[in-house]
Structure formats: C-alpha cells, structure tokens
Amino acid sequence: MLRREASFFQTDLPKNQTLHARDAFAILAALGISSLPPAQEAEWLSPAPQKMAVAWTPRTLEPNKVPNAKGLSLKDAIYLLENKGLKVYYQGSGRVRSQSLMPGAALRPGDKIVIQLQ
C-alpha cells in the first residue's frame, strides 16, 4: 500500500472539522495516512495536521447542553443530536452550516432542532 505524508494533505483537511473517532481512523487508514492517537479517549475528534501524521484533538460534549453540530456530516449530526434526545429535521445537503438551537443552550430531550446543510 502506498503511504502518503500527511503534510501533502494539510491544505486539504478542513479547519474546525469534527469526525466520529471510528470514522476518522478508518478514513485515514484507507488513504494510507499516518495518524497519532488522541491524548485522551474521545468519541468525537478534530484533526490537527502534523508534518508526518495527523494528530487529533478531542472534542468534548457538555452534558445537558445542546451540542454544536456545525461542520458535521448529516449522518454524524443526526447521530450526535438524536443521542442527546433531540428530534432532528434537516434542509439541504452536505455539512451542517447552522442549527436552530444555540450550541451550549440548556438541553431538553424531545426538543426539535432544524439543521441547515450546504
């Protein structure tokens, strides 16, 4: 398998991107890009490109708070928001650009959230 240097992709990795940890490692493995494990276990990670590998920054979720879904794929956003007890509705395709409930607001299970994708 061809191994690629992560610096080759530094300009291709979106800033402030968040991925489910399992998906993140699977994608980089399929592309043959080295990946460093995060300093702590986390379900959600943001990439931090290094010269020879991609390092990961854990993204923590506050309990009883509406999570920030901006930048997530539709699949990841639905997974994240529904697991917090929210009813998710969406418009568009692509990645989440905005959400109807303010990130960090008090979470009330069963609340409706509309996410806009682009």
SULLIN-V621383 format. One line per field, one symbol per residue. phi: phi as a letter, one per 40 degrees, with the letter a starting at -180 (. if undefined). burial: # if it has 16 or more other C-alpha atoms within 10 Angstrom, else .. Layout:
phi=???
burial=???
//
This chain:
phi=.ccbcccdbdcccccgcbbcddcdcccccccgbcbccccbcacbbbcbdbcbabcbbcbcbccgbccccdgccddcccdcccccgccbbbbgahbcbaacccdgcdcbdgccbbbbba
burial=.....#..##.......####..##.......###..#.....#######..######.......#########.###.##..###.#......##.##.#.....#.....#.###.
//
